[in-house]
Amino acid sequence: MVGKFSKFLKEVKLELKKVSWPSKNELIGATVVTFIFVAFLAIYIGVIDFLLSRLMTFLLK
């Protein structure tokens, strides 16, 4: 069991060496784009929720 786990960890280490990691600038750029997209989506959903809430309040009066 320990031998299989040790072999697995060695294979993981070899595979991680093959990975093409992003540069710091690419990582920061992707993070900024992600945050902007999430903020836009949150605002969009919030506005839709607010409008539908107002509509339901109006219709149920």
TIVO-2410 file (N, C-alpha, C; in nm, 3 decimals):
# residues 61
REC num residu      c1      c2      c3 atome chaine
REC   1      M   0.083  -0.119   0.000     N      A
REC   1      M   0.000   0.000   0.000    CA      A
REC   1      M   0.087   0.125   0.000     C      A
REC   2      V   0.189   0.127   0.086     N      A
REC   2      V   0.278   0.243   0.094    CA      A
REC   2      V   0.357   0.257  -0.036     C      A
REC   3      G   0.395   0.145  -0.095     N      A
REC   3      G   0.469   0.148  -0.221    CA      A
REC   3      G   0.389   0.208  -0.335     C      A
REC   4      K   0.260   0.175  -0.341     N      A
REC   4      K   0.173   0.230  -0.445    CA      A
REC   4      K   0.156   0.380  -0.427     C      A
REC   5      F   0.142   0.422  -0.301     N      A
REC   5      F   0.125   0.565  -0.273    CA      A
REC   5      F   0.252   0.642  -0.308     C      A
REC   6      S   0.367   0.584  -0.276     N      A
REC   6      S   0.495   0.647  -0.308    CA      A
REC   6      S   0.511   0.660  -0.459     C      A
REC   7      K   0.474   0.555  -0.531     N      A
REC   7      K   0.481   0.559  -0.677    CA      A
REC   7      K   0.387   0.666  -0.733     C      A
REC   8      F   0.269   0.674  -0.676     N      A
REC   8      F   0.172   0.774  -0.718    CA      A
REC   8      F   0.229   0.915  -0.700     C      A
REC   9      L   0.289   0.942  -0.584     N      A
REC   9      L   0.346   1.074  -0.559    CA      A
REC   9      L   0.459   1.108  -0.656     C      A
REC  10      K   0.541   1.009  -0.689     N      A
REC  10      K   0.649   1.032  -0.787    CA      A
REC  10      K   0.591   1.065  -0.924     C      A
REC  11      E   0.484   0.995  -0.963     N      A
REC  11      E   0.421   1.023  -1.091    CA      A
REC  11      E   0.356   1.161  -1.093     C      A
REC  12      V   0.298   1.200  -0.981     N      A
REC  12      V   0.239   1.334  -0.971    CA      A
REC  12      V   0.348   1.439  -0.989     C      A
REC  13      K   0.461   1.419  -0.923     N      A
REC  13      K   0.573   1.513  -0.934    CA      A
REC  13      K   0.620   1.525  -1.079     C      A
REC  14      L   0.629   1.413  -1.148     N      A
REC  14      L   0.671   1.415  -1.289    CA      A
REC  14      L   0.569   1.490  -1.376     C      A
REC  15      E   0.442   1.467  -1.351     N      A
REC  15      E   0.338   1.535  -1.430    CA      A
REC  15      E   0.337   1.685  -1.404     C      A
REC  16      L   0.361   1.724  -1.279     N      A
REC  16      L   0.362   1.867  -1.246    CA      A
REC  16      L   0.478   1.940  -1.313     C      A
REC  17      K   0.587   1.868  -1.340     N      A
REC  17      K   0.699   1.929  -1.411    CA      A
REC  17      K   0.663   1.957  -1.557     C      A
REC  18      K   0.568   1.883  -1.612     N      A
REC  18      K   0.527   1.900  -1.751    CA      A
REC  18      K   0.427   2.014  -1.770     C      A
REC  19      V   0.370   2.061  -1.661     N      A
REC  19      V   0.266   2.164  -1.669    CA      A
REC  19      V   0.325   2.296  -1.714     C      A
REC  20      S   0.254   2.364  -1.802     N      A
REC  20      S   0.294   2.498  -1.845    CA      A
REC  20      S   0.223   2.599  -1.755     C      A
REC  21      W   0.292   2.648  -1.654     N      A
REC  21      W   0.233   2.738  -1.557    CA      A
REC  21      W   0.225   2.879  -1.614     C      A
REC  22      P   0.121   2.954  -1.581     N      A
REC  22      P   0.109   3.091  -1.632    CA      A
REC  22      P   0.210   3.183  -1.564     C      A
REC  23      S   0.247   3.289  -1.637     N      A
REC  23      S   0.336   3.388  -1.577    CA      A
REC  23      S   0.258   3.470  -1.474     C      A
REC  24      K   0.331   3.549  -1.397     N      A
REC  24      K   0.265   3.631  -1.295    CA      A
REC  24      K   0.167   3.728  -1.360     C      A
REC  25      N   0.207   3.790  -1.471     N      A
REC  25      N   0.119   3.885  -1.540    CA      A
REC  25      N  -0.006   3.818  -1.595     C      A
REC  26      E   0.010   3.698  -1.652     N      A
REC  26      E  -0.106   3.625  -1.702    CA      A
REC  26      E  -0.201   3.589  -1.588     C      A
REC  27      L  -0.145   3.548  -1.477     N      A
REC  27      L  -0.226   3.511  -1.361    CA      A
REC  27      L  -0.303   3.631  -1.307     C      A
REC  28      I  -0.235   3.745  -1.296     N      A
REC  28      I  -0.301   3.866  -1.247    CA      A
REC  28      I  -0.410   3.909  -1.344     C      A
REC  29      G  -0.380   3.905  -1.474     N      A
REC  29      G  -0.480   3.943  -1.575    CA      A
REC  29      G  -0.604   3.855  -1.570     C      A
REC  30      A  -0.583   3.726  -1.559     N      A
REC  30      A  -0.696   3.633  -1.553    CA      A
REC  30      A  -0.777   3.655  -1.425     C      A
REC  31      T  -0.708   3.684  -1.315     N      A
REC  31      T  -0.777   3.709  -1.189    CA      A
REC  31      T  -0.861   3.835  -1.196     C      A
REC  32      V  -0.806   3.941  -1.256     N      A
REC  32      V  -0.880   4.067  -1.270    CA      A
REC  32      V  -1.004   4.046  -1.357     C      A
REC  33      V  -0.987   3.977  -1.468     N      A
REC  33      V  -1.101   3.950  -1.557    CA      A
REC  33      V  -1.208   3.870  -1.482     C      A
REC  34      T  -1.167   3.772  -1.405     N      A
REC  34      T  -1.261   3.691  -1.328    CA      A
REC  34      T  -1.338   3.776  -1.227     C      A
REC  35      F  -1.266   3.862  -1.153     N      A
REC  35      F  -1.332   3.948  -1.055    CA      A
REC  35      F  -1.430   4.044  -1.121     C      A
REC  36      I  -1.391   4.101  -1.235     N      A
REC  36      I  -1.480   4.193  -1.306    CA      A
REC  36      I  -1.605   4.120  -1.352     C      A
REC  37      F  -1.588   4.001  -1.409     N      A
REC  37      F  -1.702   3.922  -1.456    CA      A
REC  37      F  -1.795   3.886  -1.341     C      A
REC  38      V  -1.738   3.843  -1.229     N      A
REC  38      V  -1.821   3.805  -1.114    CA      A
REC  38      V  -1.895   3.926  -1.060     C      A
REC  39      A  -1.828   4.042  -1.053     N      A
REC  39      A  -1.894   4.164  -1.005    CA      A
REC  39      A  -2.008   4.203  -1.098     C      A
REC  40      F  -1.984   4.199  -1.230     N      A
REC  40      F  -2.087   4.231  -1.327    CA      A
REC  40      F  -2.206   4.137  -1.313     C      A
REC  41      L  -2.178   4.009  -1.301     N      A
REC  41      L  -2.285   3.910  -1.287    CA      A
REC  41      L  -2.364   3.931  -1.158     C      A
REC  42      A  -2.295   3.962  -1.049     N      A
REC  42      A  -2.364   3.987  -0.922    CA      A
REC  42      A  -2.454   4.109  -0.931     C      A
REC  43      I  -2.406   4.216  -0.994     N      A
REC  43      I  -2.487   4.336  -1.011    CA      A
REC  43      I  -2.607   4.306  -1.100     C      A
REC  44      Y  -2.585   4.235  -1.210     N      A
REC  44      Y  -2.692   4.200  -1.302    CA      A
REC  44      Y  -2.801   4.119  -1.231     C      A
REC  45      I  -2.760   4.016  -1.158     N      A
REC  45      I  -2.857   3.933  -1.087    CA      A
REC  45      I  -2.928   4.014  -0.979     C      A
REC  46      G  -2.855   4.103  -0.911     N      A
REC  46      G  -2.917   4.188  -0.810    CA      A
REC  46      G  -3.022   4.280  -0.868     C      A
REC  47      V  -2.993   4.340  -0.983     N      A
REC  47      V  -3.089   4.429  -1.049    CA      A
REC  47      V  -3.212   4.351  -1.093     C      A
REC  48      I  -3.192   4.236  -1.155     N      A
REC  48      I  -3.305   4.153  -1.199    CA      A
REC  48      I  -3.389   4.112  -1.079     C      A
REC  49      D  -3.325   4.072  -0.971     N      A
REC  49      D  -3.397   4.033  -0.849    CA      A
REC  49      D  -3.478   4.150  -0.795     C      A
REC  50      F  -3.418   4.267  -0.791     N      A
REC  50      F  -3.487   4.386  -0.741    CA      A
REC  50      F  -3.608   4.419  -0.828     C      A
REC  51      L  -3.589   4.415  -0.961     N      A
REC  51      L  -3.700   4.448  -1.051    CA      A
REC  51      L  -3.814   4.346  -1.040     C      A
REC  52      L  -3.780   4.219  -1.033     N      A
REC  52      L  -3.883   4.117  -1.020    CA      A
REC  52      L  -3.954   4.128  -0.885     C      A
REC  53      S  -3.881   4.164  -0.782     N      A
REC  53      S  -3.943   4.184  -0.651    CA      A
REC  53      S  -4.042   4.300  -0.655     C      A
REC  54      R  -4.002   4.409  -0.719     N      A
REC  54      R  -4.093   4.524  -0.733    CA      A
REC  54      R  -4.216   4.487  -0.814     C      A
REC  55      L  -4.196   4.411  -0.923     N      A
REC  55      L  -4.306   4.369  -1.008    CA      A
REC  55      L  -4.404   4.282  -0.929     C      A
REC  56      M  -4.352   4.187  -0.852     N      A
REC  56      M  -4.439   4.099  -0.773    CA      A
REC  56      M  -4.515   4.180  -0.668     C      A
REC  57      T  -4.448   4.275  -0.604     N      A
REC  57      T  -4.515   4.360  -0.505    CA      A
REC  57      T  -4.627   4.439  -0.571     C      A
REC  58      F  -4.601   4.493  -0.690     N      A
REC  58      F  -4.701   4.570  -0.763    CA      A
REC  58      F  -4.820   4.483  -0.802     C      A
REC  59      L  -4.792   4.362  -0.852     N      A
REC  59      L  -4.898   4.273  -0.898    CA      A
REC  59      L  -4.982   4.218  -0.783     C      A
REC  60      L  -4.924   4.201  -0.666     N      A
REC  60      L  -4.996   4.141  -0.555    CA      A
REC  60      L  -5.072   4.242  -0.470     C      A
REC  61      K  -5.059   4.369  -0.498     N      A
REC  61      K  -5.133   4.471  -0.422    CA      A
REC  61      K  -5.277   4.477  -0.464     C      A
***
